[in-house]
Amino acid sequence: MKLTSIVPVESLKPGQGGGKARGLAMLKHFGMNIPETYVLLQNSPGELEEFLKALPGDKPFAVRSSAEAEDGAEHSYAGQFETYLNVKGKKALLKAVNACFDSARSHTVESYKTNFQTGNGAGMNVIIQEMIEPAVSGVLFTADPVKQRHDLIAISVTEGIGEALMSGHKAGENFSFYKYSHQYPESKLIKKEWFAALVDKALEIEKKYGAPADIEWAIDKNGKLWWLQLRPVTNLDEVHLNELDDKPLYEQPVYTRGNIGEMMPGPVTPLTLSTFARAIEVGLQVFYRKIGALEEYSGKNLFVHSFYNHLFFDMNSLYKSVRRVFLSKKENLDYIIVGTLVPGVEIKKEVGFFRGFINFIKMISYINSASKARAKLKKLYETFTLECPEDVNECYDLINKNLRVLFDAYTLHYVTSSQSGSHFATILNIHSKGKMPQREHLEQVARLFNNIPEIESAHVLESIDNLAGQLAKEKDIRSLFLNVPNDISLNYLTRTGPENIIKEWNEFMARHGHRCVREAEMIEKEWALDPTTLIEGLKTKTQLILEGFNGHVNGYASQKISLKDNGLGWTGRKIVGFLLPKARLAVARREQTKAWSIGVQYRFKKAYRLLAEMMVEKNILNDNE
């Protein structure tokens, strides 16, 4: 007799078998190791008896329900149907199968169906699965449902069969840890190599499954890993902390907020991730390609990654320059990016001396093109316009067409930034006499770059200080500017105040009005649009002066620098004395090109703002932000 209602789990057709059976079929399809499993699609007594005769009488089986609506993404029938373990012999198996079918009609299940409005979705199938003898077993979540963290794995482990753990009758060991760390918790029950295999395979399952997975597993006494159930993790928020996270490119990733965290503090919006962050990434890829440290451009981010909605540099990717460029040193890159040495990372050269030397020449040539890059960026800042038409599709297309301009701006900025970093590294190496730089060397060099008068960011602070000084001299300034709402204070700066105050304010806004705190974040409003924070800062500085604070909050006069106490020797002082003015000028130019890049980005910010307004009008978006 040909069996039609009892099939091997891997032979199920789409839509057959219920939730548990489909999960097991997927595990088999993914190439995972599962026990021998059959699915009874309907209760056919004669057919079932024939099937049971063919099973070994001394082999234990598990008999489980597999309802149509069971183990879904939104809710689960887990625990509502019957499960029988270590069932041996035809008579016992037949009894267990019938009990599973009977459980579908129980009061508990009917109530569950009614409460969750699943209608007739609890159609019953039964799984007959070979039992294994586990040393340890448990459940693994590839996203932690308690902490709502998709970057964490949660694992529960117990000795022997895990049924008591799944039913809540046994606690076992519980772990939650970063899924990509390759550093596993210490377990009394599971060997380290088993732990590693379990996590690696679970991540493979998650990737093929395409969603966070709730997986039951067991490891037998021979160390063989078995997968027993697969279902989606329920009760996860759709919008979560890790939804924009990148997957690490290296087995032992090294991330830092250094440098990039100064330029972009705090969290970023998705739009900023795809504009500013991508622009920084493109600039780095161009630089590394030019110096021979990157073989080809990538549409994915290699250097700038997002975790928890914050931007990080991937140091392992940045070390490509150390691996492929002669005289490029890890410690120099560490100090430039992180501000300290990164421990525990060993860098091996990936090219020979000749190729490394050629790449070094390429790097010097590219860095020395900073003046040309600066001129190009200045022209771009002064001439580029982005005027969106009053059509939502045309505006969207125009922005996308011009995004390359934003990427070009930050690429040009990165040339001047690299020149500044190169000068810093050279002076640091002179102070450390070619050896591993120490903290004292870094502090000595850092002092040489204090109080650079030409620096653009310093001009912002100096202008605010000067304006605060003028405000403090005005009669009745407390009642006219300080102790009034900000809109009245703004009116004083733009209309009702003295002519010199209005002139100073207008000049400041003309030069710096496109800037703000966290200015690279697309959602932040520039000072010209929302001067609230600027006015509050101006009030604070004016109040300080009125209370007797003498002088500016920061000093901007050119600093007379002494190299005598740095232990350089005559030759070292001469070299640093020659390089330092160029290095300080490079820092000023780096800040200037950064301001110009922000200025170019400001055009995109305005265009996106207009696009958002049109999308809200067309009911494409719910709100502008």
Buried (B, 14 or more C-beta within 10 A) or exposed (E): EEBEBBBEBBEBEEEBBBBBBBBBBBBBEBEBEBBEBBBBBBBBEEBBEEBBEEBEEEEBBBBBBBBBBBBBEEBBBBEBBBBBBEBBBBEBBBBBBBBBBEBBEEEEBEEBBEEBEBEEBBBBBBBBBBBBEBBBBBBBBBBBBEEBBBBBBBBBBBBBBBBBBBEEEBEBBEBBBEBBBEEBBEBEBBEEEBBEBBBEBBBEBBEBBEEBBBBBBBBBEEEBBBBBBBBBBBEBEEEBBBEBBBEBBEEEBBBBBBBBBEBBBEBBBEBBBBBBBBBBBBBBBBBBBBBBBBEEEEEEBBBBBBBEBBBBBBBBBBBBBBBBBBBBBBBBBBBBBBEEBBEEBEBEBEBEEEBBBBBBEBBBEBBEBBEEBBEBBBEBBEEBEBEBEEEBEEBBEBBEEBBEBBBBBBBBBBBBBBBBBBBBBBBBBBBBEEEEBEEEBBEBBEBBBEBBBBBBBBBBBBBBBEBBBBBBEBEEBEEBBBEBEBEEBBBBBBEEBBEEBBEBBEEBBEBBBBBBEBBBBBBBEBBBEEBEBBBEBBBEBBBBBBEEEEEBBEEBEEBEBEBEEBEBEEEBBEBBEEBBEEBBBBBBBBBBBBBBBBBBBBBBBBBBBBBBBBBBEEEEBEEEE
